[in-house]
């Protein structure tokens, strides 16, 4: 058939990306039987982390001798950085924070700037594949639609949209955002090869250091409270973080900034002073940087910007307050607001965000079924429940990265992925050495872990605002903390202690002969 003239349908469901594969060997073979199937092959973001998580797990498990394949819905490596290619798209973590810690990769790679664009990241993943041969073990345009664990065999059976059926002892999910928010300076700068070569001498130490910091960046909270300093000293601290840029003005301030309301107001006061000075029109200034803060600073992940606020000073730039006058509907010519005002446009850019840790997540869209016959989507309808942010009770030998109840959105993605990924690999090693058929988190352990998630969150200011950290701002979403708020070092200690003692797990050894 020729072109019908009909507009191409937007791909709105995972299954829209599935295709029938002519290739029937390697990762595309039917009836695969492997040590592990990894779902997702990207870095961190909405498909954000799939590729980062998938690639990290693939290499880590391959290096330990496991037979592993990746099922990826997209048509190439890169996760969100293949899907999102609008002008200016890029990452909000600096390098080398936002890259793999493998020397064979970083020693042969240089970035164009400290905050990579999507073009940089696409090229980076191509480089990773060139060095490590990732794609040979990946099945692209492959969408998982069902999965169940057989406790007798000790294996997962995984079904894909194109009709293939595969088996694996372990299933690893790397399947992994927001309303207009307060923004802080990015401070993007060009990087020369000479700059990076000099710094690479410290890379090994930097990759270790990022896992000792709350957010997995190369900076951490100042180890004193806001009002331990004088007003002049506080101003100097804020000014330095502001000048250096990035998330330093979020998770590099005083240690009580996300805990003490009065301390938080001080950081907002400085932010508002700096930002208001950049907006000329008084009405726009009050909408963009109001004197009275709209929510506590940092309880929504800040956006990073370069000259965002200056754009509102242009004569052809108008600002509409849709919070107090919401969008009623789209019309043939533009947008109608609730008060009846109609705005005509040639083009409307819809930037409504992503779903990552809020429910439903991609994890609930894979048709996964527990050993008692319940669907994960049904079990999590009233809220997610994991054990350690890496496992789910009733789903033996299933692990997930950068998802609900891990550090996730309160962290630099690669830092969390590598902490969780090594833990998963170590668990698989422990099972292999110990003749363990499967491990299954106990329901009471998951209950206790969720209680801890809530308790950690309640010590902070996060519960004061509907945000991604609290399940999202969409009406009907479950209002609950979705991230571990205790920071990466404490999280790493928590999951390591559980692994060492196998606390909270039902451990089943031995094998059953199935005839």
N, C-alpha and C positions, 0 to 999 in steps of 0.2 A: 504494500500500500504506500501511496505517496503521502505528502504532507496534507493533512486534512484541514489545516488552518486553525485547528483547535489549540488553545494554549496547553503547554505541557503541565501535567499534574505535579503539584508540589509533593515531595516525598515527606510524609508526615508520620509514618509508622516505620519501625525497624524493618518489617517484612518488605517494604517497598524497595529495599536495597538488595534483596536476594535475587540471584540469577541461577539459571541452570548451567552447570559447568560441564564443558566437554572434556576437561581434564579429569581423569579418574584415578590418578596415582598420587603418591605422597600425601600431603595434608588434605587433598580433595578426594581421597579414596573413600568408598563406602565400607562400612564394617571395620573402621579403624579400631585398634585396641592398643592403647598407649598408657604410659604412666600418668600423664596429666594432660587435660585439655584446658587451655587458657582462653577465656572469652574477652576479646578487646585487645587492640594493639596500638595505643597512643600515649600522649604525655598527659599532663594534668590540666583539666578544665572540664566541660560538660560531656563531651566525648573526651573532655579535658584530659583525664588521666588514662583512659583506656590504653593508648599506645605506649606511653611511658611505663605504665604498670605491666602491660603485656610483654613489651620488649625486655624489661628488667627481669621478669619472671622467666621468660624463655631462655635468656642467656644464663641466668643463675642456675636454673634446673639442668640445662644442657651441660654446663660445666661440671655438674655433680653426677653426670652419667645417666640422667633420666631421658626417656623418650617422650618428647613433648610436641604438641601442635597448638597453633593459635587459630581460633575462629574469629574473624573480624568482619563486621557488617560493611565497612567501607571498602573502597577499591584500591587502597594503598596504605602504607604506613603513615602515621602522623596524627591520627585522631582528629581533634578539633582543628588542627592546623591544616588539614586537607579540606575540611568542610567550610571553615570560616575564612574567606579571602577578600573581605571588604577592605577598602583603603584604610590604612592605619592599624589594621588588626595586628596585635602583638601580645606579648606576655607581660605580666606585672611583677615578675621576679627577675632580679638581675642574674647575669652569668658571672661566675660559674655556679651560683646557687641553683640555677635552673638547667642542669644538665646531668648526664650520667657521670658517675665517679670512676668509670673504667679508664685507666691510663692509655690503653691502646686506642681509645676513641678521642680523648681530649688532647693527647699529645700531637695528634695529626689534624687538629681542627682549630680554626680561629673564627671569631664572631665579628660582625661589622659594627655592632654597638653593644652597650651594656644591657639594653633591653631588646632582645631579638624580635624582629617582625615575623609575620607568618611565612614570608619568603625565606628568611633565615632558617626558620625551624623546619620547613620542608626540606631545604638543602641539608640541614643537619641530620634529619632522619635518613636521607639518601646516603649520607656519609656513614652513619651507623650501620646501615645495611651493607655498604661496600666493605667495611672493616669486619663485620661480624657474620654476614650472611644470614640475616634475619628472615628475609622473605621466603626462603626455601622451605621453611616450616610454618608458613602462614597460609590459611585458606581465606581469601578475600571474598567480598560479597556473600558471606556465609552468615546467616542469621539463625541463632538458636531459638527454637520455639517450644522445646520441652526437655525435661530432664528429671530422672528419678534414680535414687541410690538403691541397689540391691544389697541388703545386709548379709545374705548368704554368700554371694560372690565377692562382696567387698568392692563393688564397682558402680560407677555412674553409667547410665545409658543416656546419651544425648541425641536429640533429634534436631535436625535443621530444616529450614523452610523448603529447601530443594529436595527433601525426601531422604537424605542420608541419615544413617544411624551409626553412632560411634560409641565406644566404651573407653572408660578411663578410671583408674583407681582414684584419682584426685581431680577435682574441678576447681579452677581458680578464676574468679570473676574480677576483671579489671574494668568494670563498666561504669565505673563511677555512677542568670543568676541574680537579675537584681534590679531594684527600683532606683531612680535617680538618687545619688548619694553625695556625701561630702567627699571632696577630692583634694589630694595633696600633691605637691610637685614631684614629678618623676625624675627629673635631671638626667635625661638621656644624653649620652655623649658617644662620639665615634671612638672605636677602639682600633689601634694599629696592631699589626702582627708583633711588632717589637714590644709594645705594652704587654700583650698577653704572654709572650714568651718569657718575659721577665717574671711575671706573676705566677706562671705555671710551676715555678720552683716550690711554691707554697701550696699547690693544689691539694696534695694528699692531706695536708694538715687542715686545709679549709673544708674539705669534704667530711673529715671527722668532726670538725668544730660545728658545722651546721646542725649536727644531731645533738649538740649540747645546748642549743638555744631554743627558747620557747616555741618560736614559729618556724624553726628550721632554716632561718636566714643566717647571714654572717654578722649579726648583731643581736643584742638581747636587752631585756629590761635593765634599767639602771638600778643597782641594788640599794636603793633608799627610797623613802616615800616623798611625795611631792612637797609636803610642808616641812620636811626636814631642812629644806633649802630656803634661803631668803627670797624675796620677790625678784631681786636682781639676779640671783643665781638661777632661779627657775627660768627667767627670760633668756639667759645664756644657753641653758639646756635646750629649750624649745627652738631657739634660733639655730643652734648647731644641727639639730635633727632636721629642721626645715631646709637648711642650706644643703645638707648632704643628700636629702631627697629619698624617694622610695618609701617603703613601709617603716622607716625609722621613726616617722612621726605617727606611728600606730603601735608597733610592738618593740620600740626602742626608746621609749620614754620611761618615766618613773614606774616602779613595779606596782604601784597602787592605782594606776591610771584607769584600768578597767574594773576596779573594785570599789573605790571610794568616790561617791558622787561629787563631793566638793573638789577633789583632785581632778576629776574628769572635766569639771566646768572650767578649771584653769587652762587645760589644754585646748578646750573649745574656744575660750576667750582669745587665746593667741592665734588660733586658726582663723577665727572670724576677723580679727584685726588685720591679718595679712591679706585675707581674701577680699574683704570689703574695699580695701585700698585699690584693688584691681578693677572694680566695676564702677563705671561713671554714673549711670542712671540710678537715682535713689530707689525707685520702685523695683528695678531688677536686682539691685544690691540686697534689698530686704528679702526678696524671694530666694536668692542664691546663697546668701550668707547672713541669715537673720541674727539680730543681736541675741534673741532668745533661742537657744539651740533646739532644733526639731526633735532630737533624740540625743542620748549620750554619745559622745564622740567615740567612734571605733566599735560600737556594737553592731554596726553594719560594716562589712569590709570596705575600706575606702577605695575609691578609684584613683588611679594615678593619671596626672595630666601634665601637659607642657604649656599650652597657651589657651586652655579651655575657657577660662573666665574672660579673657580678652575678646573672645568672639562675640560676647554679648554687648560689646561697645560699638559694633558695626551698625551703620544706619539701616541696613536691610535685614537686621536680625531682631525678631520679635519673640518675646517670652510669654507663654500662656500658662497660667496656674491651673493645671488640670486636677490638682488636689482639691481645690475649693470649687472648681467648675469642671466636673469630669466630662470625658468624652461620652456622648450619648450613642452615637453611631457613625459609621462611615456612609457617605453619600456618593453619588456618581461623580461629583466634582470635588469632594473634599471631606471635611469632618464637621459634624454637628455637635456642639457642646450642650450640656444639660440646660443652660439658660436660654437656648435657642439660637445662640450665635453660630453663624456658619462661616467656616474658613475654607476658601478654595485653594487647591494646590495642583501643581503639575505632577509632583512625585511625593509620596509619603513613605518615609523610611520607618519600618516597624522594627523596633529594638526592644523586644519584650522579655529577653533574658532566657535562662536555661534552667532545667531541672537537674540537680546533681545529687545532693543528699536528702532533699525533701522528698516526700512520698507523693505519687509513686516514683520510684527510681527505676533505672533500667533493670535492676535486679528483679523487680516484681513483674517485668514484662517478658521474661524468658520462659514462662511456662514451667517453672521449677516446682516440683512436688515433694513434700516431706515423706519420711518413711512411714508415717501414719496416714498418708493419702491426702493431706491438706495442701492447698496451693499457697505459696509464699505471698502472693498478692492478697489472698484472703486473710492470712495470718497477720499481715502488716497493715491491714486496712485502718486500724485504730492506733498505729504507731509502730515504728521499727523496734526490734529487739535482737541484739546481737550479743555474742560473748567476745570481749576484747576488741570489738570493732573489726574482727577478722573472720569470725565463724558464726554460724546460726544453728541453734538447737533444732534437732530433727533432720538436719542435712549433713550427714557424716562426710568427712573428707572434702567438704566444700569450704573454700577460703575466699575472702574478698579483700581488695585493696582500695584505698582512697574512697571509701564509701561511708555509710552511716556509722556514727559512734566511734570513729577514729579521729585523729587531729584534723584531717581533711581540710576544710575551708579556713581553719585557723592556722594554716601552715603553708609553707612552700611545698608544692606537690611532690617533686622528686625526693625531698628529704623523708616525707612520710612513706612514700612508695618503697624506698630502699630499706627503711626500718621494718616495715611490714613484710616486704618481699623476702628478706633474709630470715625472718621469723617463720614464714610459711615453708621455705626450703629446709630450715632446721627441723621443723615439725615432720616433714616428709622423711628426712634422714632418720629421725628418731623412730618413726614407724617402720621404716625399712630395716633398720638394725635390730629392732625389737620384735620382729615378726608380728606386727600389729596389723590386723585386717582393717580396722577403722577406728577413728576417734569421733565422738559425738558430744558436743557441749551439753552439759546437764541443764535442764530448764531452770533450776534454782540458781545456778551460776550465772545464767543470762539475766535473771531477775536482779541478782545482787549487783551485776555490772551496770545494768540500766539505772539502778538506784544511785550508784556512784556517779554516773554521768550527770544525773539530775543534781546531786549534791555539789559536785564541782561547779556546775553551771550556776547554781543558786548563790554561790559565793561572789559572783561577778555581777556586772550590770547588764549582761545579755538578756535576761528575762524581761527587761523593761520595755523592749521594742519588738514588734513583729518584723522579723528579718529572716534571711536564709538560715541563720544560725538557730532560729527557733521554729523551723519548719516552713518558712516562707510567708509572704504577705497575701497570698491568694485566699479569698474566703473559702472555708470548707477544709483547708489544709489542717492537719493535726498540729496543734501548738505544743511543741516539745523540743528540748535541745537535741540537735542532731550531731554535734561534734564533742569530742573529748576536750574540755576546756582547761586541762591541767598542764598543757604544753608537751612537746615531744620528749624531753628527757624523762619526765615522770611516766609518760605513756610507755616508753621503751622499757623502763624498769618494771612496770606493771605486767606487760605481756611476756617479758623474759622470765619473771618469777613464776608465772603460770606454766610456761613451757618446761622449765627446769623440774617442777614438781608434778606436772600434768594435773594441776589443780583445776577442778571444774569440768573435767572431761570423763565421759564413759570411754574406757579403753577396752577394745575387744581384740583378743589375740587369736591366732590360729586360722586355719583355712578349712572351708567345707568343700568336699568333692561334689560337684554338681554333674549328674549324669543325664 
